[in-house]
């Protein structure tokens, strides 16, 4: 029996190949089989949503301070790539609107919704750009999750859970479509429970460690959330070509 297909979800784009959260890292991820691109949602002082992981601009741009304290027009002037390599000099901090326009027809979107994000504005943008059916959302803040499912009950939610009991906690609050879990915690019982309830199992393999990639395949995850698609894709292809 042929190996299953595992959907590749990229965390900040293929960020070992290009500067994170930019069009360049997105293109690199798509090149290596990604079907989902993670976008980190943060708001400027005047309410424009940007794709930036950190609360501050210091680490990944030539700017300083909190994004929330800057106007969008000033954020748009920043270089979000020279810190990574001069080969990418001039890559901007992209707005979420621009990212969605760019990804239309190329990939689906995983929204990591940071604290302070205006939920109604995000929902409006996602619907306007045609991604309501081609996305899912994760909230570190449970209060924001509750607000979101009230305003957009039709949109898909991802939760984090290490076992069935924790997943049941989230099921009492919302209807998860995806659950993220460490690959070593995926059991047959957990996977069967998820599939019975229409939930896809996404293995968490973020950061630069690729040592668990084979485990993700062996555990038969539906999806994997990672930073290194250029390492994972050849492993998956090798398994599929082997026909088992």
Short mmCIF file of the C-alpha atoms (twelve columns), coordinates in Angstrom:
data_MODEL
# 
_entry.id   MODEL 
# 
loop_
_atom_site.group_PDB 
_atom_site.id 
_atom_site.type_symbol 
_atom_site.label_atom_id 
_atom_site.label_alt_id 
_atom_site.label_comp_id 
_atom_site.label_asym_id 
_atom_site.label_seq_id 
_atom_site.Cartn_x 
_atom_site.Cartn_y 
_atom_site.Cartn_z 
_atom_site.pdbx_PDB_model_num 
ATOM 1   C CA . UNK A 1   0.000   0.000  0.000  1 
ATOM 2   C CA . UNK A 2   1.375   3.400  -0.952 1 
ATOM 3   C CA . UNK A 3   2.385   5.802  1.793  1 
ATOM 4   C CA . UNK A 4   -0.140  8.436  2.686  1 
ATOM 5   C CA . UNK A 5   0.122   11.997 1.518  1 
ATOM 6   C CA . UNK A 6   0.974   14.401 4.339  1 
ATOM 7   C CA . UNK A 7   0.022   18.032 3.828  1 
ATOM 8   C CA . UNK A 8   2.951   20.360 4.456  1 
ATOM 9   C CA . UNK A 9   2.243   23.461 6.544  1 
ATOM 10  C CA . UNK A 10  5.131   25.906 6.712  1 
ATOM 11  C CA . UNK A 11  5.873   27.856 9.887  1 
ATOM 12  C CA . UNK A 12  6.884   31.417 8.837  1 
ATOM 13  C CA . UNK A 13  7.622   30.124 5.330  1 
ATOM 14  C CA . UNK A 14  10.691  28.102 4.408  1 
ATOM 15  C CA . UNK A 15  12.704  30.269 6.762  1 
ATOM 16  C CA . UNK A 16  15.988  28.363 6.537  1 
ATOM 17  C CA . UNK A 17  16.104  29.268 2.847  1 
ATOM 18  C CA . UNK A 18  14.805  32.863 2.908  1 
ATOM 19  C CA . UNK A 19  13.842  35.534 5.458  1 
ATOM 20  C CA . UNK A 20  10.815  34.468 7.495  1 
ATOM 21  C CA . UNK A 21  7.325   35.856 6.876  1 
ATOM 22  C CA . UNK A 22  8.225   37.333 3.497  1 
ATOM 23  C CA . UNK A 23  7.211   36.582 -0.069 1 
ATOM 24  C CA . UNK A 24  10.673  35.072 -0.582 1 
ATOM 25  C CA . UNK A 25  10.182  32.477 2.174  1 
ATOM 26  C CA . UNK A 26  6.685   31.793 0.873  1 
ATOM 27  C CA . UNK A 27  8.005   31.106 -2.627 1 
ATOM 28  C CA . UNK A 28  10.654  28.788 -1.204 1 
ATOM 29  C CA . UNK A 29  7.998   26.880 0.738  1 
ATOM 30  C CA . UNK A 30  5.791   26.475 -2.312 1 
ATOM 31  C CA . UNK A 31  8.769   25.166 -4.263 1 
ATOM 32  C CA . UNK A 32  9.124   22.331 -1.744 1 
ATOM 33  C CA . UNK A 33  5.567   21.124 -1.637 1 
ATOM 34  C CA . UNK A 34  3.887   23.334 0.941  1 
ATOM 35  C CA . UNK A 35  0.122   23.495 0.562  1 
ATOM 36  C CA . UNK A 36  -0.454  25.680 3.625  1 
ATOM 37  C CA . UNK A 37  1.374   28.908 4.490  1 
ATOM 38  C CA . UNK A 38  1.324   30.232 8.056  1 
ATOM 39  C CA . UNK A 39  0.707   33.960 8.462  1 
ATOM 40  C CA . UNK A 40  1.391   35.666 11.800 1 
ATOM 41  C CA . UNK A 41  -1.157  38.425 12.361 1 
ATOM 42  C CA . UNK A 42  -0.071  41.679 13.993 1 
ATOM 43  C CA . UNK A 43  -1.617  45.138 13.843 1 
ATOM 44  C CA . UNK A 44  0.004   48.499 13.165 1 
ATOM 45  C CA . UNK A 45  -0.940  51.635 15.112 1 
ATOM 46  C CA . UNK A 46  -3.503  52.560 12.469 1 
ATOM 47  C CA . UNK A 47  -5.037  49.085 12.284 1 
ATOM 48  C CA . UNK A 48  -3.345  47.566 9.230  1 
ATOM 49  C CA . UNK A 49  -2.661  43.837 9.597  1 
ATOM 50  C CA . UNK A 50  0.887   42.672 8.861  1 
ATOM 51  C CA . UNK A 51  2.654   39.308 8.603  1 
ATOM 52  C CA . UNK A 52  5.182   39.528 11.448 1 
ATOM 53  C CA . UNK A 53  5.967   36.934 14.096 1 
ATOM 54  C CA . UNK A 54  7.482   39.058 16.868 1 
ATOM 55  C CA . UNK A 55  5.768   41.834 18.768 1 
ATOM 56  C CA . UNK A 56  8.723   44.068 17.930 1 
ATOM 57  C CA . UNK A 57  10.426  44.850 14.636 1 
ATOM 58  C CA . UNK A 58  13.972  44.576 15.954 1 
ATOM 59  C CA . UNK A 59  14.865  40.965 15.112 1 
ATOM 60  C CA . UNK A 60  13.662  40.661 11.515 1 
ATOM 61  C CA . UNK A 61  13.696  44.211 10.138 1 
ATOM 62  C CA . UNK A 62  15.841  47.339 10.225 1 
ATOM 63  C CA . UNK A 63  13.171  48.979 12.364 1 
ATOM 64  C CA . UNK A 64  12.944  49.324 16.129 1 
ATOM 65  C CA . UNK A 65  10.166  48.981 18.667 1 
ATOM 66  C CA . UNK A 66  6.678   47.526 18.585 1 
ATOM 67  C CA . UNK A 67  4.777   47.181 15.344 1 
ATOM 68  C CA . UNK A 68  1.670   48.327 17.221 1 
ATOM 69  C CA . UNK A 69  3.312   51.714 17.807 1 
ATOM 70  C CA . UNK A 70  4.089   52.385 14.137 1 
ATOM 71  C CA . UNK A 71  1.946   53.638 11.267 1 
ATOM 72  C CA . UNK A 72  1.512   51.301 8.314  1 
ATOM 73  C CA . UNK A 73  3.179   53.734 5.916  1 
ATOM 74  C CA . UNK A 74  6.334   53.655 8.035  1 
ATOM 75  C CA . UNK A 75  6.298   49.877 8.411  1 
ATOM 76  C CA . UNK A 76  6.066   49.657 4.631  1 
ATOM 77  C CA . UNK A 77  9.430   51.416 4.293  1 
ATOM 78  C CA . UNK A 78  11.316  48.840 6.355  1 
ATOM 79  C CA . UNK A 79  13.657  46.147 5.058  1 
ATOM 80  C CA . UNK A 80  12.595  42.723 6.377  1 
ATOM 81  C CA . UNK A 81  15.315  40.666 4.751  1 
ATOM 82  C CA . UNK A 82  18.852  42.087 4.836  1 
ATOM 83  C CA . UNK A 83  19.369  40.597 8.328  1 
ATOM 84  C CA . UNK A 84  19.055  37.175 6.691  1 
ATOM 85  C CA . UNK A 85  21.085  37.779 3.534  1 
ATOM 86  C CA . UNK A 86  21.904  40.696 1.256  1 
ATOM 87  C CA . UNK A 87  20.606  38.505 -1.576 1 
ATOM 88  C CA . UNK A 88  17.098  39.379 -0.360 1 
ATOM 89  C CA . UNK A 89  17.694  43.046 0.354  1 
ATOM 90  C CA . UNK A 90  14.540  45.132 0.080  1 
ATOM 91  C CA . UNK A 91  11.911  42.516 0.956  1 
ATOM 92  C CA . UNK A 92  9.216   44.406 2.900  1 
ATOM 93  C CA . UNK A 93  7.098   43.388 5.870  1 
ATOM 94  C CA . UNK A 94  4.059   42.258 3.868  1 
ATOM 95  C CA . UNK A 95  0.523   43.153 4.814  1 
ATOM 96  C CA . UNK A 96  -1.928  40.308 5.298  1 
ATOM 97  C CA . UNK A 97  -4.020  41.703 2.450  1 
ATOM 98  C CA . UNK A 98  -1.033  41.519 0.109  1 
ATOM 99  C CA . UNK A 99  -0.154  38.001 1.265  1 
ATOM 100 C CA . UNK A 100 -3.688  36.778 0.610  1 
ATOM 101 C CA . UNK A 101 -3.717  38.324 -2.854 1 
ATOM 102 C CA . UNK A 102 -0.373  36.666 -3.564 1 
ATOM 103 C CA . UNK A 103 -1.432  33.247 -2.270 1 
ATOM 104 C CA . UNK A 104 -4.758  33.125 -4.070 1 
ATOM 105 C CA . UNK A 105 -4.792  29.934 -6.113 1 
ATOM 106 C CA . UNK A 106 -1.335  28.908 -4.845 1 
ATOM 107 C CA . UNK A 107 -1.881  27.737 -1.267 1 
ATOM 108 C CA . UNK A 108 -4.205  27.719 1.710  1 
ATOM 109 C CA . UNK A 109 -3.529  29.759 4.842  1 
ATOM 110 C CA . UNK A 110 -2.952  29.014 8.515  1 
ATOM 111 C CA . UNK A 111 -3.558  32.175 10.555 1 
ATOM 112 C CA . UNK A 112 -1.645  32.443 13.837 1 
ATOM 113 C CA . UNK A 113 -3.668  35.239 15.416 1 
ATOM 114 C CA . UNK A 114 -1.579  37.221 17.881 1 
ATOM 115 C CA . UNK A 115 -2.946  39.057 20.894 1 
ATOM 116 C CA . UNK A 116 -4.193  42.522 19.999 1 
ATOM 117 C CA . UNK A 117 -5.502  41.519 16.568 1 
ATOM 118 C CA . UNK A 118 -8.932  43.079 15.890 1 
ATOM 119 C CA . UNK A 119 -11.036 39.992 15.236 1 
ATOM 120 C CA . UNK A 120 -13.838 41.663 13.217 1 
ATOM 121 C CA . UNK A 121 -11.294 43.308 10.903 1 
ATOM 122 C CA . UNK A 122 -9.485  39.997 10.331 1 
ATOM 123 C CA . UNK A 123 -12.719 38.149 9.567  1 
ATOM 124 C CA . UNK A 124 -13.794 40.864 7.132  1 
ATOM 125 C CA . UNK A 125 -10.438 40.701 5.322  1 
ATOM 126 C CA . UNK A 126 -10.456 36.905 5.070  1 
ATOM 127 C CA . UNK A 127 -13.964 36.897 3.651  1 
ATOM 128 C CA . UNK A 128 -13.210 39.770 1.288  1 
ATOM 129 C CA . UNK A 129 -10.125 37.993 -0.099 1 
ATOM 130 C CA . UNK A 130 -11.959 34.690 -0.572 1 
ATOM 131 C CA . UNK A 131 -10.104 32.626 2.023  1 
ATOM 132 C CA . UNK A 132 -12.962 31.727 4.370  1 
ATOM 133 C CA . UNK A 133 -13.014 28.153 3.022  1 
ATOM 134 C CA . UNK A 134 -9.272  27.870 2.445  1 
ATOM 135 C CA . UNK A 135 -7.859  28.652 5.860  1 
ATOM 136 C CA . UNK A 136 -7.780  27.782 9.523  1 
ATOM 137 C CA . UNK A 137 -7.076  29.815 12.643 1 
ATOM 138 C CA . UNK A 138 -5.218  29.380 15.918 1 
ATOM 139 C CA . UNK A 139 -5.465  31.579 18.990 1 
ATOM 140 C CA . UNK A 140 -3.110  31.544 21.977 1 
ATOM 141 C CA . UNK A 141 -5.747  33.611 23.777 1 
ATOM 142 C CA . UNK A 142 -8.871  31.596 24.574 1 
ATOM 143 C CA . UNK A 143 -10.965 34.745 24.882 1 
ATOM 144 C CA . UNK A 144 -10.100 35.689 21.309 1 
ATOM 145 C CA . UNK A 145 -11.040 32.189 20.169 1 
ATOM 146 C CA . UNK A 146 -14.445 32.509 21.801 1 
ATOM 147 C CA . UNK A 147 -15.007 35.894 20.143 1 
ATOM 148 C CA . UNK A 148 -13.955 34.496 16.774 1 
ATOM 149 C CA . UNK A 149 -16.275 31.477 16.780 1 
ATOM 150 C CA . UNK A 150 -19.179 33.739 17.699 1 
ATOM 151 C CA . UNK A 151 -18.493 36.042 14.744 1 
ATOM 152 C CA . UNK A 152 -17.346 33.424 12.211 1 
ATOM 153 C CA . UNK A 153 -18.777 30.030 13.162 1 
ATOM 154 C CA . UNK A 154 -18.242 28.715 9.633  1 
ATOM 155 C CA . UNK A 155 -14.458 29.154 9.684  1 
ATOM 156 C CA . UNK A 156 -12.074 26.380 10.717 1 
ATOM 157 C CA . UNK A 157 -10.201 26.222 14.019 1 
ATOM 158 C CA . UNK A 158 -6.940  24.533 14.990 1 
ATOM 159 C CA . UNK A 159 -6.314  23.597 18.619 1 
ATOM 160 C CA . UNK A 160 -3.300  22.175 20.426 1 
ATOM 161 C CA . UNK A 161 -3.696  18.990 22.454 1 
ATOM 162 C CA . UNK A 162 -1.390  16.277 23.735 1 
ATOM 163 C CA . UNK A 163 -4.085  13.703 24.373 1 
ATOM 164 C CA . UNK A 164 -7.777  12.959 23.915 1 
ATOM 165 C CA . UNK A 165 -8.807  14.511 27.242 1 
ATOM 166 C CA . UNK A 166 -7.295  17.863 26.277 1 
ATOM 167 C CA . UNK A 167 -8.887  17.647 22.850 1 
ATOM 168 C CA . UNK A 168 -12.253 17.072 24.519 1 
ATOM 169 C CA . UNK A 169 -11.718 20.284 26.483 1 
ATOM 170 C CA . UNK A 170 -11.496 22.206 23.222 1 
ATOM 171 C CA . UNK A 171 -14.431 20.319 21.706 1 
ATOM 172 C CA . UNK A 172 -16.590 21.680 24.525 1 
ATOM 173 C CA . UNK A 173 -15.710 25.204 23.365 1 
ATOM 174 C CA . UNK A 174 -15.563 24.922 19.575 1 
ATOM 175 C CA . UNK A 175 -15.604 22.436 16.742 1 
ATOM 176 C CA . UNK A 176 -11.931 21.887 15.863 1 
ATOM 177 C CA . UNK A 177 -11.042 20.950 12.320 1 
ATOM 178 C CA . UNK A 178 -7.357  20.415 13.116 1 
ATOM 179 C CA . UNK A 179 -5.357  19.446 16.187 1 
ATOM 180 C CA . UNK A 180 -1.637  20.064 16.568 1 
ATOM 181 C CA . UNK A 181 0.336   17.546 18.613 1 
ATOM 182 C CA . UNK A 182 3.945   16.475 19.127 1 
ATOM 183 C CA . UNK A 183 4.644   13.538 16.791 1 
ATOM 184 C CA . UNK A 184 5.737   11.214 19.597 1 
ATOM 185 C CA . UNK A 185 2.310   11.661 21.236 1 
ATOM 186 C CA . UNK A 186 0.337   10.518 18.177 1 
ATOM 187 C CA . UNK A 187 -1.194  7.116  18.920 1 
ATOM 188 C CA . UNK A 188 -3.546  4.955  16.879 1 
ATOM 189 C CA . UNK A 189 -6.243  5.678  19.460 1 
ATOM 190 C CA . UNK A 190 -5.721  9.441  19.217 1 
ATOM 191 C CA . UNK A 191 -5.688  9.418  15.420 1 
ATOM 192 C CA . UNK A 192 -8.836  7.268  15.210 1 
ATOM 193 C CA . UNK A 193 -10.649 9.510  17.695 1 
ATOM 194 C CA . UNK A 194 -9.742  12.590 15.643 1 
ATOM 195 C CA . UNK A 195 -10.835 11.076 12.353 1 
ATOM 196 C CA . UNK A 196 -14.110 9.906  13.889 1 
ATOM 197 C CA . UNK A 197 -14.816 13.546 14.769 1 
ATOM 198 C CA . UNK A 198 -13.646 15.015 11.461 1 
ATOM 199 C CA . UNK A 199 -10.392 16.390 12.870 1 
ATOM 200 C CA . UNK A 200 -7.085  16.252 10.988 1 
ATOM 201 C CA . UNK A 201 -3.951  15.427 12.983 1 
ATOM 202 C CA . UNK A 202 -1.094  17.896 12.472 1 
ATOM 203 C CA . UNK A 203 2.334   16.991 13.826 1 
ATOM 204 C CA . UNK A 204 4.337   19.869 15.298 1 
ATOM 205 C CA . UNK A 205 7.944   19.987 14.094 1 
ATOM 206 C CA . UNK A 206 8.782   23.682 14.180 1 
ATOM 207 C CA . UNK A 207 12.255  25.212 14.379 1 
ATOM 208 C CA . UNK A 208 15.415  23.786 12.825 1 
ATOM 209 C CA . UNK A 209 15.289  20.258 14.292 1 
ATOM 210 C CA . UNK A 210 14.511  17.765 11.541 1 
ATOM 211 C CA . UNK A 211 15.130  14.636 13.613 1 
ATOM 212 C CA . UNK A 212 11.413  13.824 13.991 1 
ATOM 213 C CA . UNK A 213 10.485  14.084 10.327 1 
ATOM 214 C CA . UNK A 214 10.643  10.334 9.778  1 
ATOM 215 C CA . UNK A 215 8.543   9.802  12.903 1 
ATOM 216 C CA . UNK A 216 5.846   12.072 11.470 1 
ATOM 217 C CA . UNK A 217 5.646   9.821  8.417  1 
ATOM 218 C CA . UNK A 218 5.689   6.633  10.474 1 
ATOM 219 C CA . UNK A 219 2.928   7.940  12.772 1 
ATOM 220 C CA . UNK A 220 0.731   8.631  9.729  1 
ATOM 221 C CA . UNK A 221 -0.025  12.250 10.548 1 
ATOM 222 C CA . UNK A 222 -2.407  14.015 8.175  1 
ATOM 223 C CA . UNK A 223 -0.324  17.197 8.207  1 
ATOM 224 C CA . UNK A 224 2.979   18.512 9.520  1 
ATOM 225 C CA . UNK A 225 3.760   22.039 10.695 1 
ATOM 226 C CA . UNK A 226 7.454   22.700 10.051 1 
ATOM 227 C CA . UNK A 227 10.181  25.115 9.036  1 
ATOM 228 C CA . UNK A 228 12.178  22.851 6.718  1 
ATOM 229 C CA . UNK A 229 10.031  21.629 3.805  1 
ATOM 230 C CA . UNK A 230 13.168  21.187 1.720  1 
ATOM 231 C CA . UNK A 231 14.198  18.381 4.108  1 
ATOM 232 C CA . UNK A 232 10.776  16.836 4.722  1 
ATOM 233 C CA . UNK A 233 9.519   16.637 1.137  1 
ATOM 234 C CA . UNK A 234 12.322  14.326 -0.117 1 
ATOM 235 C CA . UNK A 235 11.719  11.962 2.832  1 
ATOM 236 C CA . UNK A 236 8.005   11.791 2.087  1 
ATOM 237 C CA . UNK A 237 8.589   11.318 -1.640 1 
ATOM 238 C CA . UNK A 238 11.062  8.497  -0.942 1 
ATOM 239 C CA . UNK A 239 8.489   6.733  1.244  1 
ATOM 240 C CA . UNK A 240 5.748   7.154  -1.357 1 
ATOM 241 C CA . UNK A 241 7.979   5.896  -4.165 1 
ATOM 242 C CA . UNK A 242 8.837   2.850  -2.085 1 
ATOM 243 C CA . UNK A 243 5.153   1.921  -2.251 1 
ATOM 244 C CA . UNK A 244 4.488   1.286  1.396  1 
# 
